[in-house]
Amino acid sequence: MNKTYNFPFGQELKKVEQKDKTPKKAFVLGVYASAVHARWLDKDGKQKVSALAVASEPEIFWTGNYAEEIISKIWVPEQLGQLTIPKDKRLNGPSGRALDNLFLEPLGLDRNTSWLCDLLPESRVNEHQRNAINKHYSDSIISEYGLSKASIPDFDKSELNSKSRRDEILEELETSQAENLILLGDLPIYWFLRFYDNRFSRLAQFGESENTYGGQHEIKINDKIYNVIPLCHPRQADRLGSSTDKWGNLHDAWIKKKTTKR
């Protein structure tokens, strides 16, 4: 992205990507980067927003560490109250914690042996966040206090259709030297894998039973054979927000099977 975008209260949208670029055993592909969430209280201590996205996550698939320190550094005009850690501390980094505990660990992997990547390397705003911004971070407040406009784009699946981004992901995949490719949910299958093997466009096509879910598939990508492991998104596996029992239950059974084998 060439344009500069900002969260409420001025933090700039940043690209979040793998920092350790040494060879890895596995390459994990998710959807889009998450954000740091803060609780916004007015000057009287009354809650305005329970969890407002205020900054890019400090690392890819962030686990929520140092959230309070990050939030404390964001300046808020005194008359507009303050930002603090959300009451539910699990709101920061849930997908990262789920990735570690429910995906990498059952496979005998960890952060040191895995290269993490997203289809979109920057955070996006969902409908809930957009409503909170429109209601509480109004143009009149921005003008009165000289604040930055909240300009983080809404999540739009159409922007996943980018050849240049697919080429970047492919370059990361090849640089990682990983032999295992872990895909998290439908979107990495549809917007990345499908362009190299058109037999697959969604998770269900790899199997929807306890015997088939999480299986390993040899698939050629740019003249190299990868051991592809399609799994549900961490939000499905850990029942975070909107999720379906089917994939969560299948993932539970997969973890049990992997744990038993080890």
N, C-alpha and C positions, 0 to 999 in steps of 0.2 A: 504494500500500500504506500503510495507516494504522498498522500495528503496526511496532515496531522489531525488526530482525533483525541478528544479529551473526555474523561469521566466527570461526573459531578464533583465540584470543588477542585478541578484543574489537573489531576494526574493524567499524563499523556499515555495513550494506548501504545503498548510495546509489543514487539514480536517476541513470542516465547518459543524457544526451541532447545534442542539437545545441546548441552554445553560440553560434556565429555565425549569427544569424537574419536576415541580409541575403538578398535574392533570389538564387536559384541556378538553374543550368541543369538539374540532375538531382536527383532524390530517390531515395535508396537505402534499401530496406526489408529488414532482416535478421530474425533470430529473437529472440535474447535476449543481453543484455550479457555480456561475459566478465569475468574476474577477474585479479587479480595473483596469481601463483603463486610460492611460496618452497620452498626445500629445508629440511627440518627435521632438524637434527642433535641427538643427545642430548649430555649434558654431557661425554662422552668423545670426541665428534666422529664417532660412528657414525650413519649415516643411518637416520632413522625413516621419513620420507616424502620421496620424490624431488621431488614437486611438489604442494604443498598450497595450495588457494585461501585467501588470507588477507585480501584487500581487494577492493573494487570497482575496476574499471579507472578510471583518472583521466579518461579521455575516451572517447567512443563510437568503436568500432572502433580501440581503442588499438593502437599499433604496438610497445609494449614499452619505450619510452624512459623513463629514470629508474627502472627497476624496482628496482635495487639501493638507491637512495635511499629509495624508498617502503618497502621491506622493512626497512631498517635502523631505521626509526622505530617499528616495532612491538615493544612490550615483551614479553619472554618471561622467566619466572622462571629464575634461574641454574640451578636443579636440573633444569629441563626442557630445557636446552641452548640452542640458538639457531636463528634463521631466517637463511638466506642465499640468494643467488641460485641458482637451479637450475643443475646442471652444464650442461644443454642450454639455453643462453640463448634459443633459439628458442621455448621453451615460453610465453614472455610475448609477447603481441601477434601471434600468427601470422595470425589472421584479418584483422587490420588491415593488416598488410604485404601479405597476398595481395590484399585489396581494392584497395590503392593500385596494385600492380604488375600484377595480372592482370585487373582489371575497369575501374578508372577510367582508367588510362593508355591502354589500347587504344582507349577511347572518346574520347580527347582531353580527359579530365576530370581534376580533382584535388580535393583537400580544399577549396580555395577556391571551387570552382564546384559543389560537391555538398552536399546536405543529407542527413545520415545519421540513420537511425532504426531502431529494433528493435520487433518485436511486443511484447516485454516489455522495459521500460527498466531492469530490474535483473538482476543475475546470479542464476543458479540452480545447484544442486549436481547433478552427474551421479552415476551409480552408483559410479564409481571413487572420486570424492571422498567420497561418503558412507561407503564401506567404510574409507577411510583415517581419517576422523573417528571412526567407531565403534571402530576398533582402537586408535588412539593418543591420541585426545582424549576420554578416558573421563569419566564422571560423577565418579569418585573423584578424578581429577586436577583437575577443575573445582572440586570442593568443597575439596580440600586447599590449593589455591593461590589461591582466591578469583577464579577466572577467569569470564569470560562464557560462557554456554552457546552452543555452535555451533548457530545456529538458522536458517541460510539454507535456504529451502525447496528440496525436490527439484524438478527440472524435470518438469512435468506438462502434457502437451499440452492437457488440458481447460481450463486457465486461459487459453488463447489465445482461447477462445470468450467474449469480453467486448465487448459493444456499446460500453460507455463507453470502453474502450481503442481500439476502432476509430474512434470519434468523435475521440479525441485525435490519432490518426495522421492522420485526414482533415484536421483543423485544421492540423497541421504541414505536410501536403502542400500545402494551399492557401496557407498563409503563405509557404512556400518560393518560390511563383510558378514552380516548375519545370514544364517541359513534358515532360520525360523521367522516367519512373518505372521504376527498375531493381529487379526482385524477385529475391531470392537464395534459390532453392530452392523446394521444395513448400509449406512452411508459410506464407510470406507470400502465396502464391497462394490457398491454401485458407482462411486465416483473415482475409484482407483483400480481395483482388481479387474473390473468388467472390461476395461480398455486393453487388457492383456489376455484375458480369457473370458469370452462372451457367454460361456455356459452359465456363469453365475452373476446375479445382480442383487441378491438379497440373502440374508442369513438362512432362511428356511430351506433354501435349495440345497444346503449342505446336510440337512437332516433335522428333524424335529422330535426325535426320540432320545431316550437316555443312552441308547446304543450308538447313535450317530452324532449327537451334539458334541462339539469340541473335538471332533476327529481331525486327523492330520491328512492333508491333501498335497500331493506333489504337483506344483503348477509352475510353468515356465513364464518368467517375466524378463523380457529383454535378454533372451538367450541364456538365462541362468535358472536352474530349477530350485525352487524354494519349498520348504515344508510349511504350508499355509495352515494356520489354526484359526478358523473363524469362531468367534465367541460373541456373546451379547455385550452391550455397553455396560460399563461399571454401574451406571444408575439402575439398570435392570437387575444386575446381580445383587446389589446391596439395597434394593427397594428404596431408592432415593427419589422422592417426588413421584411424578407420573411414571408408573411402570406396570408391566403385566406379569401375572403370576407364572404364566407358562415358561418364560425364559428364565425367571428367577429360580423356579423349581428345577429346571433342566440344569442350570448352572450349579445349584446345590448338589445335585446328583453327580455332576462332573467332578466337583471338588472332592466329594467323598470317594469317588473312584480313584482319583489321582493320589489322594492321601493314603488310601488302602494299599495301593501298589508300592508306595514308598516306604 
